[in-house]
Amino acid sequence: MRVAQVIGTAIATVKDARLTGGTLLVVNIVDGKGKVLEPAHVAVDTCGAGVGDTVLIAQGSAARLPAALATAPVDAAVVAIIDQITLS
């Protein structure tokens, strides 16, 4: 899993039917301090996240584990909205 910052949304009117009803979020992968490590990934939202939220994303086959995405062609999914990060 990776920490990411939601920077926008993506709207696709033509898409695989299994993605219908899902929200596509554009996220930057960040470190614990908010520095962008990898820009502009697209992830399917499962938590109701919005622009500006810090989120946890699952990638690869783990991204399809949430029940709503079990058969969807998904490579990244938002699985949590992070309230706080504490670094030692």
C-alpha positions as CSV (number, residue, x, y, z in Angstrom):
1,M,0.0,0.0,0.0
2,R,1.1,3.6,-0.7
3,V,0.3,7.0,0.6
4,A,-1.2,9.4,-1.9
5,Q,-2.7,12.9,-2.2
6,V,-5.9,13.3,-4.2
7,I,-5.4,16.1,-6.7
8,G,-8.4,15.7,-8.9
9,T,-11.0,13.5,-10.6
10,A,-11.2,11.8,-14.0
11,I,-14.4,11.4,-15.9
12,A,-14.8,8.7,-18.5
13,T,-18.2,8.5,-20.2
14,V,-17.0,5.5,-22.2
15,K,-15.5,2.8,-20.1
16,D,-15.6,-0.9,-19.2
17,A,-19.1,-1.6,-17.7
18,R,-17.6,-2.9,-14.5
19,L,-16.3,0.6,-13.7
20,T,-19.7,2.2,-14.0
21,G,-20.7,3.9,-10.7
22,G,-17.1,4.1,-9.5
23,T,-15.3,7.4,-8.9
24,L,-11.9,7.8,-10.6
25,L,-9.5,9.9,-8.6
26,V,-6.2,11.4,-9.8
27,V,-3.6,11.0,-7.1
28,N,0.1,11.8,-6.5
29,I,2.1,9.1,-4.7
30,V,3.7,11.0,-1.8
31,D,6.1,10.3,1.1
32,G,5.1,10.8,4.7
33,K,5.8,14.5,4.5
34,G,3.8,15.2,1.3
35,K,6.7,15.3,-1.2
36,V,5.5,14.0,-4.6
37,L,7.3,10.8,-5.5
38,E,5.2,9.7,-8.5
39,P,2.7,12.1,-10.1
40,A,-0.7,11.5,-11.7
41,H,-1.9,8.0,-11.0
42,V,-5.6,7.1,-11.4
43,A,-7.3,5.1,-8.6
44,V,-10.9,3.9,-8.1
45,D,-12.3,5.3,-4.9
46,T,-13.9,3.0,-2.3
47,C,-14.1,5.4,0.6
48,G,-15.6,8.7,-0.5
49,A,-12.3,10.6,-0.7
50,G,-12.1,14.0,-2.3
51,V,-9.6,16.5,-3.6
52,G,-7.0,17.4,-1.0
53,D,-7.5,14.2,1.1
54,T,-4.5,12.1,2.0
55,V,-5.3,8.5,1.2
56,L,-4.0,5.0,1.3
57,I,-4.1,3.1,-2.1
58,A,-3.7,-0.5,-2.8
59,Q,-2.1,-1.4,-6.2
60,G,-1.9,-4.4,-8.4
61,S,-4.1,-7.5,-7.7
62,A,-4.7,-6.3,-4.1
63,A,-6.6,-3.3,-5.6
64,R,-9.4,-5.7,-6.6
65,L,-10.0,-7.1,-3.1
66,P,-12.7,-4.7,-2.1
67,A,-16.0,-6.5,-2.9
68,A,-17.2,-3.8,-5.4
69,L,-14.1,-4.2,-7.5
70,A,-13.6,-8.0,-7.5
71,T,-14.1,-8.4,-11.2
72,A,-13.3,-4.9,-12.4
73,P,-10.2,-4.0,-14.4
74,V,-8.5,-2.0,-11.6
75,D,-4.8,-1.5,-10.8
76,A,-5.2,1.0,-8.0
77,A,-7.9,1.6,-5.4
78,V,-8.3,4.1,-2.6
79,V,-8.9,1.9,0.5
80,A,-8.6,4.4,3.3
81,I,-8.6,8.1,4.0
82,I,-5.7,9.0,6.3
83,D,-6.4,11.3,9.2
84,Q,-2.9,11.6,10.6
85,I,0.6,10.5,9.8
86,T,3.1,10.5,12.6
87,L,6.8,10.0,11.8
88,S,9.5,9.2,14.3
